[in-house]
Amino acid sequence: YTARMTIADLPPRVARIAFGVAIAAATGGATACASGAGAPTTGAAAPGAPAPADPEATGLAADVAYLAGPALQGRETGTRGADSTVHFLVRRYEGLGLAGAFAASCAAPPADARCAPAHVQRFRMAGAVTAYNVAAVVLGADSALRGEYVVVGAHHDHVGRDTLLALDPERGRVVRPGADDNASGMAAVLALARRLRDRPPRRSVLLVHFGAEEVGLVGSRTFVANPPVPVAAMRLMVNLDMVGRLGGDGLTVEAPRSPALRASIARAAAAAGVRVRYSSALEDR
């Protein structure tokens, strides 16, 4: 995960996919972490449209409409809207039948029982604010490569009513719904989850939604510091951020200057009919 950049560093109309080969370099993060802890219990979000119910039938537009809708109030970390987003993601992965990626923390399970994997990784930030990562796993189809992982991620928080993090503080404490940043990335990961579940690739895939990105990449740092699988087993990380405004501008990709990786990107772009341009942010890594 790119630890040196935030959304504010990029033009608002740029869609970026960050290939985090430098994932092991990201350290630090939250003051405490409890993998497998339960989902938030702060109550319902503000009234609004109900979450899309059928994970098999829901499309990208419906997911973005809910995630950027009035019920979630801009998904600011530490608010009911952010917690409801976590609930929504967990329910979606449960509905798709995809297991959680994190080890469960069971205080006193029966001697002959095993705790089921959990979808939620809880962490506490400064000011006693609790935030969450959500992750599910698709096991690879190739038994020889199943122990290697591709991480596909997108942060799930936005700035809500916060004027310090907003690009338009002059508007005051209005709700900033975050459709592009980053309901679009979340919806894309969920769409991939359905496809990968039905047609697993050779390697396993971790589908991760990071919390507290807007306040300093705290969720992704926590994930790397407390990974569900060894970081050495993560062969590639694909980060989907602000992918809702592609239009005719093509796709901006941040990636290390690796001939093999760029050849893979070129093949995928050609097959999809997408024009790619590279950002220089990661070229020296």
Salt bridges, closest charged atoms under 4 A:
GLU56 OE2 - ARG197 NH1 2.64
ASP63 OD2 - ARG92 NH1 2.97
ASP142 OD2 - ARG202 NH2 3.17
GLU148 OE1 - ARG203 NE 2.66
GLU148 OE1 - ARG235 NE 3.93
ASP157 OD1 - HIS155 ND1 3.08
ASP168 OD2 - ARG171 NH1 3.05
ASP168 OD1 - ARG176 NE 2.63
ASP180 OD2 - ARG245 NE 3.71
ASP181 OD1 - HIS155 NE2 2.94
ASP181 OD2 - HIS158 ND1 3.91
ASP198 OD1 - ARG197 NE 2.97
GLU213 OE1 - HIS155 NE2 3.59
GLU214 OE2 - HIS155 NE2 3.97
GLU214 OE2 - HIS158 ND1 3.64
ASP241 OD2 - ARG16 NH2 3.24
ASP241 OD1 - HIS155 NE2 3.58
GLU283 OE1 - ARG257 NH2 2.55
GLU283 OE2 - ARG262 NH2 3.50
